[in-house]
């Protein structure tokens, strides 16, 4: 089922640290939930780096929960390089990607190489090169904003593998 405004999401997965995390633990906070691709994805790691760098701009009652198609150990290895201030969840079996109809598309993956070439180049310069691939490479990003009551207030199924909510939108939401 596609996520829509007003939904309450039920997600329970292991963190990159191996602890079980339930999305209901974020109740009372504003949440950006993102379905990323694989833990070594160039564009995804660039986004994680940017969010980590700008973390202080977000409100004190804000949490980012990221879901990755990756085994826990591979996710930990990739997230440790960023020293992330948010939650990274490993969905190695693709359970929640399937449950919430997160799209896979070769066409949208190829389009990203055209539309997002500067981002790929920047990611490469920062060393975000996927030497190891564990997971589906054609996952299309999905961003979800969840209010303090745990209800979805907005969802964006991406146009391509690098299409996210803008930082300005997230910052405004987080305040």
N, C-alpha and C positions, 0 to 999 in steps of 0.2 A: 504494500500500500504506500502510495506517495504521502509524504508528510504535508500537512496543511495547517493553516492558521487555526488555533484553538485546540490542537492535539496535545496530549500529554504523552511523552515518549517513555518507553520502558526499556532501559538499556543497563545491562550488567556484564562487565568485562574485566579482565585483568589489566592492571596498569603496567607501564614499562618497568615498574619496580616489583611486579609479581603479586600485588595485593588486589583483591576483588573490589571493584568500585561500582556503585549503583548511581545512576544519574539522579535519582531522588535525593541523594546527599547534597545536591546543589540547591535544593529548595530554599528560598529566601535570598537567592543571589540572581543577578542577571547573567545569563549564560550565552556564549557563542559556542555552538556545537558545530564542529566541522568534520565531515567525512573526507579524509585525505586519501591519497593513493598508497603507494608503498613507502616504507620508511626511508628508503634511499633516493626517492624522487627529487630531482634537481629543483623543480618549481616549488614543491612542497617544503623542502628544506629552506629555500629562500624565504618563503612566507613565514615559517617558524622563526627564522632569524630576525625578520622584520618585526614580528609580533613581540618577540622577546626583547628586542631593542627598544620598542615603544611601550612596553608594559606599564611604565609609570604614568603614561597618559590616560590610562583607563581608570574608571572609578574604583573605589575601594570595595564595592559590593559586586564586583565583576569576576567571572570565572570563564576561562576558555577550556573546553573539553574537546580533545582531538581524538578521532577514531581512525586507526590505520589498518590496512590489510597487511598484517605482518605478524610473525611470531614474537613473543615477548622479548626474547634475548636480542633479536635483530632490531626491534624497536628501541630497546634500552641503549644499545650501542649507538644508534643514530641520534637519539634525543640527548644523550649525555654530552655530545659535542656542542650543544646549544645551552646547556644549563637552564632548561625551560622552567618558567614560573607557573606553568599550568599542567593540566592532567593529560597524559597520553595513554590511550587505551589500545590494546592489541586485539583485533578481530581477525585472527588468523584463518578462521573457518568461513569468513565472509557472511556470517549469520545476519548481522544488522544491516549490512549493505543490501543484502537480499530483502530483508524484512521491510525496509523503507525505500525500496526501488531506486537505489542509487545507480545511476546509469553507467554502463560500460559502452564505449564507442571508439572504434579505431579511427573513424572519420574525424571526430572531435579531438582526438589525440593528435592527429596529423595537422589539423587546423591550428592547434596551439603552437606548433613549431613555426608556423608562419606568423600568426598574430603576436606571439610572445617571444620572438627571437631575442630582443634586447634582454628580457628576463632570463632566458636560457644562458645568454652570454654572461650576464652578471652572476648567475648561480655558478657557472663554471669557474669564473674568476675567484669566487669565494671558496672553491673546492667542493662544491656540491655536485659531484659526478657519481652517478649510480653504478659503481663497479660491481656491486652485487645486487641481483634482482630477486626479491622474494615477495611474490604477490602479483596481482594483475596490473599491468602497466596502462591499461585503457580506462581506468576508473575516472569518471567525470566528477569534479569537486561538488559537494553540496554543503552549503552554510545554512545554519538554523539559529534564529534568535529566540531565546526562551526567557519569559519574565520570571519574577520572583515567586509566582504561584506555580511555576512549572509548566506553564502553557506556552505553546509556540505562538509567537506574534508575527513572525515572518520567516519564510524559507526561500532559498534560492538554489534551484538545481542549475548547475553551471552550464554556460554555453560551450565551454571547453575545459581542459584539465587544469587551467590556471585561473578560472573565473571565480573570484571571491567577492564578498561584500567589501566595499571600500573601507579603508582605515577610518575615514571621517564618519561613516555610518556607524561603525562599531564603537568608536569613541563617543559619539553622541548617545548611542544606546546605553553605553556603560555608565554614564553619569547619573 
